[in-house]
Amino acid sequence: LHRVDRRQRQMCIRDRYKSEQFRYNIRLSLANQLPTLNVAANYLGLKVPMLDNFAVRKNGFILPFEFNYEADLLLKNADKTKSQKKLYKAQLYDEKSVYIMLASDVATTYINILKFDKTLELQEKIVQNKKEILNRVQKRYNCGTISKTELNEAKKELNDENQELESIKKEQKLLLNYLALLCARSAYNVDDFKRGEFDDFAKNLVLPDEISSDLIFNRPDVLSSFEKLKSAKIDITVAKKDFFPTFNIKGLYAFNTLGPGNFFSWGATLATLVAGATQGIFEGGRKVANLKFKKAYYSELLENFLHTNLSAIKEVNDALYQTKYDLKILSEANEKYLAQKNNFELEKSRLINGVSDYPSYLEQFNQTLFEQQNYTEKKTQKFLDAISLYK
């Protein structure tokens, strides 16, 4: 349980940090659309022809301010930012999927705890009835009216029910510990956790017999796959734009000690401004390979998207079919429980009228408790089916 809980917590923390990474990737991509300004302090050794009326020192220090800006005329950098935004949205959907899984685990654990509370209550009554039956069988054996075999059978039945009681207590304790871990609570006082009653839980719950396809395609895993597909499509556009020239503007304004005048004076400054287009001629096929890679990756994500859609439809259909048949089983279990309850009332009347004995009454009572346990199990499955549909 510790390993399971730690894994789930790590998944939440991991996805949260991954979301942060994608969010800052958007900022990094957006920074490429803005100009850059740098400053440096350099020593410069210089060799220039000696011209009339033009004298410079052969070495000195310069303090240049460099300005660079890639004019995004083709919107290539803007497309890169859009692609990162799509990936960020996809990661948010992935994070939501993890939270849905955790919420489902907490709900499933809580409902099973309520089930074991009810089952434990019924099992304690069964054990108490078996003890009473054994006491009466022991008295009959002491009087010599029954054999040792019948006495041993009564002891075995009590032993079996005691084992079942301990098994239920064990399962209940494990689930309480697990709920404490899921809710980040101390497991020291798990028995004191406040919780509801099984009979009062979700009395008016009605499960749907159909689900709109719009809801299915709004699942986080489907939306995440779709956002990744849109990001890959934008990346193909960016790869195509790499074949066109880049438009750059570069500027330089530098203070220096090479010419006459003071270091920060107008006469000791150097300024340049260059604007133009740059076209790559030979890069070893990098751009072509990059474009083909992006197209292949898009095809892979497209197949993943289609597979995710089919899986989503299948999972919802499976959950609906399971719900449909579990509701039928629950209805049959309820009818069986009501029939046994009626038999118990008849046996009670026979006991009052003196035409039946007390052990037979207790046996009918236990049969009723068994059927109630079975009904509780089937009713729990209905609640779990609701969580499965939600998930």
C-alpha positions as CSV (number, residue, x, y, z in Angstrom):
1,L,0.0,0.0,0.0
2,H,2.9,2.4,0.8
3,R,4.4,1.6,-2.6
4,V,1.0,2.2,-4.4
5,D,0.4,5.4,-2.6
6,R,3.9,6.7,-3.2
7,R,3.7,5.9,-6.9
8,Q,0.4,7.8,-7.2
9,R,1.8,10.8,-5.3
10,Q,4.9,10.8,-7.4
11,M,2.7,10.8,-10.5
12,C,0.9,13.9,-9.3
13,I,4.1,15.7,-8.4
14,R,5.8,14.6,-11.6
15,D,2.9,15.9,-13.8
16,R,2.8,19.1,-11.8
17,Y,6.5,19.8,-12.5
18,K,6.1,18.7,-16.1
19,S,3.3,21.3,-16.5
20,E,5.7,23.9,-15.1
21,Q,8.4,22.9,-17.6
22,F,5.9,23.3,-20.5
23,R,4.7,26.6,-19.2
24,Y,8.3,28.0,-19.1
25,N,9.0,26.5,-22.6
26,I,6.3,28.9,-23.8
27,R,8.3,31.8,-22.3
28,L,11.5,30.5,-23.9
29,S,9.8,30.4,-27.3
30,L,8.3,33.8,-26.8
31,A,11.7,35.2,-26.0
32,N,12.9,34.2,-29.5
33,Q,10.4,36.6,-30.9
34,L,11.9,39.6,-29.1
35,P,15.1,41.5,-29.8
36,T,18.3,40.9,-27.8
37,L,20.7,43.5,-26.5
38,N,24.2,42.5,-25.2
39,V,27.1,44.4,-23.8
40,A,30.7,43.3,-23.6
41,A,34.2,44.6,-22.6
42,N,36.9,43.6,-25.1
43,Y,40.5,44.2,-25.9
44,L,41.1,44.8,-29.6
45,G,44.3,44.6,-31.6
46,L,44.0,46.4,-34.9
47,K,46.0,46.6,-38.2
48,V,44.6,49.1,-40.8
49,P,46.2,51.0,-43.7
50,M,47.5,54.4,-42.8
51,L,45.4,57.0,-44.7
52,D,45.7,60.7,-44.8
53,N,43.7,62.5,-42.1
54,F,42.8,59.1,-40.6
55,A,44.8,58.0,-37.7
56,V,43.8,55.2,-35.2
57,R,45.7,53.4,-32.5
58,K,46.7,49.8,-33.2
59,N,45.2,48.5,-30.0
60,G,42.8,49.5,-27.3
61,F,39.7,48.7,-25.4
62,I,36.1,48.7,-26.7
63,L,32.7,48.6,-25.0
64,P,30.2,47.4,-27.6
65,F,26.4,47.3,-27.2
66,E,25.1,44.7,-29.7
67,F,21.5,44.6,-30.9
68,N,20.0,41.6,-32.7
69,Y,16.5,41.0,-34.0
70,E,15.1,38.4,-36.3
71,A,12.2,40.0,-38.1
72,D,9.5,37.3,-38.0
73,L,8.0,38.1,-41.3
74,L,7.0,34.5,-42.0
75,L,5.7,34.1,-38.4
76,K,8.0,31.1,-37.9
77,N,8.8,32.0,-34.3
78,A,5.2,32.8,-33.6
79,D,4.3,29.3,-34.8
80,K,6.9,27.8,-32.5
81,T,5.3,29.6,-29.6
82,K,1.8,28.3,-30.6
83,S,3.2,24.8,-30.7
84,Q,4.6,25.1,-27.2
85,K,1.2,26.4,-26.0
86,K,-0.5,23.3,-27.4
87,L,2.0,21.0,-25.6
88,Y,1.3,22.9,-22.4
89,K,-2.4,22.4,-22.8
90,A,-1.8,18.7,-23.4
91,Q,0.2,18.4,-20.2
92,L,-2.6,20.1,-18.2
93,Y,-5.0,17.5,-19.5
94,D,-2.5,14.7,-18.5
95,E,-2.3,16.2,-15.1
96,K,-6.1,16.3,-14.9
97,S,-6.2,12.6,-15.8
98,V,-4.0,11.8,-12.8
99,Y,-6.2,13.7,-10.4
100,I,-9.3,11.9,-11.8
101,M,-7.5,8.6,-11.1
102,L,-6.7,9.6,-7.6
103,A,-10.2,10.9,-6.9
104,S,-11.5,7.5,-8.2
105,D,-9.2,5.6,-5.9
106,V,-10.2,7.6,-2.9
107,A,-13.9,7.1,-3.7
108,T,-13.5,3.4,-4.3
109,T,-11.6,2.9,-1.1
110,Y,-14.2,4.8,0.9
111,I,-17.1,2.9,-0.5
112,N,-15.4,-0.5,0.1
113,I,-14.8,0.6,3.7
114,L,-18.6,1.3,4.1
115,K,-19.3,-2.1,2.6
116,F,-17.0,-3.8,5.1
117,D,-18.6,-1.8,8.0
118,K,-21.9,-3.3,7.0
119,T,-20.6,-6.8,6.3
120,L,-18.8,-6.8,9.6
121,E,-22.0,-5.8,11.4
122,L,-23.9,-8.7,9.8
123,Q,-21.1,-11.2,10.3
124,E,-21.0,-10.4,14.0
125,K,-24.7,-11.3,14.2
126,I,-24.0,-14.5,12.3
127,V,-21.3,-15.5,14.8
128,Q,-23.5,-14.7,17.7
129,N,-26.3,-16.9,16.3
130,K,-23.8,-19.7,15.7
131,K,-22.6,-19.5,19.3
132,E,-26.2,-19.7,20.5
133,I,-26.8,-22.7,18.2
134,L,-23.6,-24.4,19.6
135,N,-24.7,-23.8,23.2
136,R,-28.0,-25.6,22.5
137,V,-26.4,-28.4,20.5
138,Q,-24.0,-28.8,23.5
139,K,-26.9,-29.2,25.9
140,R,-28.6,-31.7,23.6
141,Y,-25.4,-33.7,23.4
142,N,-25.0,-33.6,27.2
143,C,-28.5,-35.1,27.4
144,G,-27.6,-37.8,24.9
145,T,-30.1,-36.8,22.3
146,I,-27.6,-36.2,19.5
147,S,-24.3,-37.7,18.4
148,K,-20.8,-36.4,18.7
149,T,-20.7,-35.8,14.9
150,E,-23.5,-33.2,15.1
151,L,-21.7,-31.4,17.9
152,N,-18.5,-31.3,15.9
153,E,-20.3,-30.0,12.9
154,A,-21.7,-27.1,15.0
155,K,-18.2,-26.3,16.3
156,K,-16.9,-26.3,12.7
157,E,-19.6,-24.0,11.5
158,L,-18.8,-21.6,14.3
159,N,-15.1,-21.8,13.6
160,D,-15.7,-21.0,9.9
161,E,-17.8,-18.0,10.7
162,N,-15.1,-16.7,13.2
163,Q,-12.5,-17.1,10.4
164,E,-14.7,-15.1,8.1
165,L,-15.2,-12.4,10.7
166,E,-11.4,-12.0,11.2
167,S,-10.9,-11.9,7.4
168,I,-13.4,-9.1,7.1
169,K,-11.7,-7.2,10.0
170,K,-8.3,-7.6,8.2
171,E,-9.6,-6.3,4.9
172,Q,-11.4,-3.4,6.6
173,K,-8.1,-2.4,8.5
174,L,-6.1,-2.5,5.3
175,L,-8.6,-0.3,3.5
176,L,-8.6,2.2,6.4
177,N,-4.8,2.4,6.3
178,Y,-4.9,2.9,2.6
179,L,-7.5,5.7,2.9
180,A,-5.3,7.4,5.5
181,L,-2.4,7.3,3.1
182,L,-4.4,8.6,0.2
183,C,-5.7,11.5,2.3
184,A,-2.3,12.2,3.8
185,R,-3.6,11.4,7.3
186,S,-1.9,9.5,10.1
187,A,-2.9,5.8,10.2
188,Y,-2.5,5.7,14.0
189,N,-6.2,6.4,14.6
190,V,-7.8,4.9,11.5
191,D,-10.5,3.2,13.5
192,D,-11.7,6.6,14.7
193,F,-12.2,8.0,11.2
194,K,-15.7,9.5,10.9
195,R,-17.7,8.0,8.0
196,G,-21.2,7.4,6.9
197,E,-23.5,4.4,6.9
198,F,-23.7,2.1,4.0
199,D,-27.5,2.0,4.0
200,D,-27.7,5.8,3.8
201,F,-25.0,6.2,1.1
202,A,-26.2,7.5,-2.3
203,K,-29.8,6.3,-1.9
204,N,-31.0,8.1,-5.0
205,L,-28.2,7.2,-7.3
206,V,-29.4,6.6,-10.8
207,L,-26.8,5.3,-13.4
208,P,-27.2,6.4,-17.0
209,D,-27.9,3.8,-19.7
210,E,-26.2,5.8,-22.4
211,I,-23.5,8.5,-22.6
212,S,-23.2,11.2,-25.3
213,S,-20.2,10.9,-27.6
214,D,-19.5,14.6,-26.9
215,L,-18.7,13.7,-23.3
216,I,-16.5,10.8,-24.4
217,F,-14.4,13.0,-26.7
218,N,-14.0,15.5,-23.9
219,R,-12.0,13.1,-21.8
220,P,-8.6,14.5,-20.7
221,D,-6.7,11.7,-22.5
222,V,-8.5,12.4,-25.8
223,L,-8.0,16.2,-25.5
224,S,-4.4,15.7,-24.6
225,S,-3.8,13.5,-27.6
226,F,-5.6,16.1,-29.8
227,E,-3.5,19.0,-28.5
228,K,-0.3,17.1,-29.2
229,L,-1.5,16.4,-32.7
230,K,-2.1,20.1,-33.3
231,S,1.3,20.9,-32.0
232,A,2.9,18.4,-34.4
233,K,1.0,19.9,-37.3
234,I,2.4,23.4,-36.4
235,D,5.9,21.9,-36.2
236,I,5.5,20.8,-39.8
237,T,4.7,24.3,-40.9
238,V,7.7,25.6,-39.0
239,A,9.9,23.0,-40.7
240,K,8.7,24.2,-44.1
241,K,9.4,27.8,-43.3
242,D,13.0,26.9,-42.5
243,F,13.6,26.6,-46.3
244,F,12.9,30.4,-46.7
245,P,15.4,33.1,-45.9
246,T,15.7,34.7,-42.4
247,F,15.5,38.4,-42.0
248,N,17.9,39.8,-39.5
249,I,18.6,43.3,-38.2
250,K,22.0,43.8,-36.4
251,G,23.2,46.9,-34.7
252,L,26.4,47.9,-32.9
253,Y,27.2,51.0,-30.9
254,A,30.6,50.8,-29.2
255,F,32.8,53.1,-27.1
256,N,36.5,52.7,-27.8
257,T,40.0,54.0,-27.1
258,L,41.2,53.6,-30.7
259,G,40.4,57.0,-32.0
260,P,41.0,60.5,-30.7
261,G,38.9,61.9,-27.9
262,N,37.7,60.6,-24.6
263,F,36.4,57.1,-24.1
264,F,32.7,58.2,-23.8
265,S,32.9,61.1,-26.2
266,W,31.1,61.2,-29.6
267,G,34.5,61.1,-31.4
268,A,35.4,57.8,-29.7
269,T,32.2,55.9,-30.8
270,L,31.6,53.4,-33.5
271,A,28.1,52.6,-34.8
272,T,26.9,50.1,-37.4
273,L,23.5,48.9,-38.6
274,V,23.0,45.9,-40.8
275,A,19.7,44.6,-42.2
276,G,19.2,41.9,-44.7
277,A,18.1,38.4,-45.6
278,T,20.2,35.3,-45.1
279,Q,19.6,32.1,-47.1
280,G,21.3,28.8,-46.3
281,I,22.9,27.1,-49.3
282,F,24.2,23.8,-48.0
283,E,23.5,22.2,-44.6
284,G,24.0,18.6,-45.4
285,G,20.3,17.9,-45.9
286,R,19.4,18.9,-42.3
287,K,16.2,20.9,-43.3
288,V,14.9,18.1,-45.5
289,A,15.5,15.5,-42.8
290,N,13.9,17.7,-40.2
291,L,10.7,18.1,-42.4
292,K,10.4,14.4,-43.0
293,F,10.9,13.7,-39.3
294,K,8.2,16.1,-38.3
295,K,5.8,14.6,-40.9
296,A,6.5,11.1,-39.6
297,Y,6.0,12.2,-36.0
298,Y,2.7,13.8,-37.0
299,S,1.6,10.5,-38.6
300,E,2.5,8.6,-35.4
301,L,0.5,11.1,-33.2
302,L,-2.4,10.8,-35.6
303,E,-2.5,7.0,-35.1
304,N,-2.2,7.5,-31.4
305,F,-5.1,10.0,-31.5
306,L,-7.3,7.6,-33.4
307,H,-6.4,4.7,-31.1
308,T,-7.2,6.9,-28.0
309,N,-10.6,7.7,-29.5
310,L,-11.4,4.0,-30.1
311,S,-10.1,3.1,-26.6
312,A,-12.2,5.8,-25.0
313,I,-15.4,4.5,-26.8
314,K,-14.6,0.9,-25.9
315,E,-13.9,1.8,-22.2
316,V,-17.2,3.7,-21.9
317,N,-19.1,0.9,-23.7
318,D,-17.6,-1.7,-21.4
319,A,-18.5,0.3,-18.3
320,L,-22.1,0.8,-19.6
321,Y,-22.5,-2.9,-20.3
322,Q,-21.0,-3.8,-16.9
323,T,-23.4,-1.4,-15.3
324,K,-26.4,-2.8,-17.2
325,Y,-25.7,-6.4,-16.1
326,D,-24.7,-5.5,-12.6
327,L,-28.0,-3.7,-12.1
328,K,-29.8,-6.8,-13.2
329,I,-27.8,-8.9,-10.8
330,L,-28.5,-6.4,-8.0
331,S,-32.3,-6.6,-8.7
332,E,-32.2,-10.4,-8.6
333,A,-30.1,-10.3,-5.3
334,N,-32.7,-7.9,-3.8
335,E,-35.6,-10.3,-4.8
336,K,-33.7,-13.2,-3.3
337,Y,-33.1,-11.2,-0.1
338,L,-36.7,-10.2,0.2
339,A,-37.8,-13.8,-0.3
340,Q,-35.5,-15.0,2.4
341,K,-36.6,-12.2,4.7
342,N,-40.2,-13.4,4.1
343,N,-39.2,-17.0,5.0
344,F,-37.6,-15.7,8.2
345,E,-40.8,-13.9,9.2
346,L,-42.7,-17.1,8.6
347,E,-40.2,-19.0,10.7
348,K,-40.6,-16.4,13.4
349,S,-44.4,-16.9,13.4
350,R,-43.9,-20.7,13.6
351,L,-41.6,-20.2,16.6
352,I,-44.2,-18.0,18.3
353,N,-46.9,-20.5,17.6
354,G,-44.8,-23.4,19.0
355,V,-44.5,-25.4,15.8
356,S,-40.8,-24.7,15.3
357,D,-37.7,-24.8,17.6
358,Y,-35.2,-22.0,18.3
359,P,-32.2,-23.4,16.4
360,S,-34.3,-23.6,13.3
361,Y,-35.3,-19.9,13.9
362,L,-31.6,-19.0,14.2
363,E,-30.6,-20.9,11.1
364,Q,-33.3,-18.9,9.1
365,F,-32.0,-15.8,10.7
366,N,-28.5,-16.6,9.6
367,Q,-29.7,-17.4,6.0
368,T,-31.3,-13.9,6.0
369,L,-28.0,-12.3,7.1
370,F,-26.1,-14.2,4.4
371,E,-28.5,-12.9,1.7
372,Q,-28.2,-9.4,3.1
373,Q,-24.4,-9.7,2.9
374,N,-24.8,-10.8,-0.7
375,Y,-27.1,-7.9,-1.5
376,T,-24.6,-5.5,0.1
377,E,-21.9,-6.9,-2.1
378,K,-24.0,-6.4,-5.3
379,K,-25.1,-2.9,-4.2
380,T,-21.4,-2.0,-3.6
381,Q,-20.7,-3.0,-7.2
382,K,-23.4,-0.5,-8.4
383,F,-21.5,2.3,-6.6
384,L,-18.2,1.1,-8.1
385,D,-19.8,1.0,-11.5
386,A,-20.7,4.7,-11.1
387,I,-17.1,5.5,-10.3
388,S,-15.9,3.5,-13.3
389,L,-18.2,5.5,-15.5
390,Y,-17.0,8.8,-14.0
391,K,-13.4,7.7,-14.4
